[in-house]
Amino acid sequence: MAPLTDTTSPFARREILHPGAAPLSVSAIHAAIRNDIIVLRLRPGTRVSENELARRFGTSRTPVREALFKLVDEGLVDVWPQRGTFITHISLQAVRRTRFVREAMEVAILRRAAEQGLPKASLDAIDAALAEQEKSRDDPERFTNADDAFHRAFADGIDVGNVWSVLEREKAQFDRIRFLSLPNVTPVATLIAQHQAMVTAVRAGDIAAAEQATREHLSEVLKVAEALAATHPELFIKDA
């Protein structure tokens, strides 16, 4: 789970702090910390320091605090008075809720895409994301970034890109499970094949097939969630 070193890919995680660079925005700081949580560089239970993060990003504590508040809203960070700020453990209940919401939204997106078709720019973006996934089979972080780009391209293609922002907020716990499952628990070849089935159905205008392919794809996380919780109990919270 080492940081990426390939910065030639548009999907790769890039170094965000450069000497002499202007201070980062709250959204950029939020995105960087969120990514570190999703890919488990910041593991559940880790205490985080506003001062250390401010030094990392070359800014004051104020934008860092605002970014952390956003992460609290996403369920990725807890702030305990007199104790500190901690990365939350993964909740299987939250994963199930997120999968329910995500399936409803993504099935609607794929249905619309199959009904009305997608512009060439969106299809090109989808093809590029699939190609990137093929290249990054052994790199979970890079593969996950390409996976997000793949799904986002459908929303952008039917002019509801703002829906992806809603999904991003909702799917944080889901994303940690997804990353943890790669590449050994959930075969990357299976995910790529499911993506290809989604694209094929949309290109053919086959609404039923697009819906079925999307439901099947989004069920993969639930298939492995319980096993991952048993294998990595230190990362999970025992839901009531």
Long-range contacts (C-beta under 8 A, 24 or more apart in sequence): 1-39, 1-40, 1-41, 1-140, 1-141, 3-41, 3-141, 4-139, 4-141, 4-142, 6-139, 6-142, 9-132, 9-135, 9-136, 9-142, 10-128, 10-132, 11-129, 11-132, 11-136, 11-142, 11-145, 11-146, 11-149, 12-142, 12-145, 13-141, 13-142, 13-145, 16-57, 17-56, 17-57, 17-58, 21-58, 23-57, 23-58, 23-59, 23-60, 23-63, 24-57, 24-58, 24-59, 24-63, 25-63, 26-63, 26-66, 26-67, 26-70, 27-67, 29-53, 29-57, 29-59, 29-63, 29-64, 29-67, 30-66, 30-67, 30-70, 30-71, 32-57, 33-67, 33-68, 33-71, 34-71, 34-74, 34-76, 34-172, 37-71, 37-76, 37-77, 37-87, 37-172, 37-176, 38-144, 38-172, 38-175, 38-176, 38-179, 39-140, 39-141, 39-144, 39-179, 40-176, 40-179, 40-180, 40-235, 42-87, 43-87, 43-235, 44-87, 44-88, 44-89, 44-90, 44-234, 44-235, 44-236, 44-237, 45-86, 45-87, 45-89, 45-234, 46-86, 46-87, 47-84, 47-85, 47-86, 48-77, 48-84, 48-85, 48-86, 48-87, 49-84, 49-85, 50-85, 73-169, 74-169, 74-172, 75-172, 75-173, 76-172, 76-173, 88-237, 89-235, 89-236, 89-237, 90-173, 90-176, 90-177, 90-229, 90-235, 90-236, 90-237, 91-173, 91-236, 91-237, 91-239, 92-225, 92-226, 92-229, 92-236, 92-239, 93-239, 94-173, 94-174, 95-173, 95-174, 95-177, 95-221, 95-222, 95-225, 96-222, 96-225, 98-170, 98-171, 98-172, 98-173, 98-174, 99-174, 99-218, 99-219, 99-221, 99-222, 101-167, 101-170, 102-167, 102-170, 102-171, 102-174, 102-218, 103-214, 103-215, 103-218, 105-163, 105-166, 105-167, 106-151, 106-154, 106-167, 106-214, 106-218, 107-211, 107-214, 107-215, 109-154, 109-155, 109-158, 109-160, 109-163, 110-154, 110-198, 110-201, 110-202, 110-210, 110-211, 110-213, 110-214, 111-207, 111-210, 111-211, 112-158, 112-160, 113-154, 113-157, 113-158, 113-202, 113-210, 114-201, 114-202, 114-204, 114-205, 114-206, 114-207, 114-209, 114-210, 115-205, 115-207, 116-158, 117-202, 117-205, 118-154, 118-157, 118-158, 118-202, 119-157, 121-157, 122-153, 122-154, 122-156, 122-157, 123-157, 123-203, 125-149, 125-153, 125-156, 125-157, 126-150, 126-153, 126-154, 126-157, 126-199, 127-199, 129-153, 130-192, 130-195, 130-196, 130-199, 133-188, 133-191, 133-192, 133-195, 134-192, 137-183, 137-188, 137-189, 138-183, 140-179, 140-182, 140-183, 141-179, 143-182, 143-183, 143-188, 144-175, 144-178, 144-179, 144-182, 147-178, 147-191, 147-195, 150-195, 154-202, 174-221, 176-235, 177-221, 177-224, 177-225, 177-228, 178-221, 180-228, 180-232, 180-235, 181-220, 181-221, 181-224, 181-228, 185-224, 185-227, 185-228, 186-220, 186-221, 186-223, 186-224, 190-220, 191-217, 191-220, 194-220
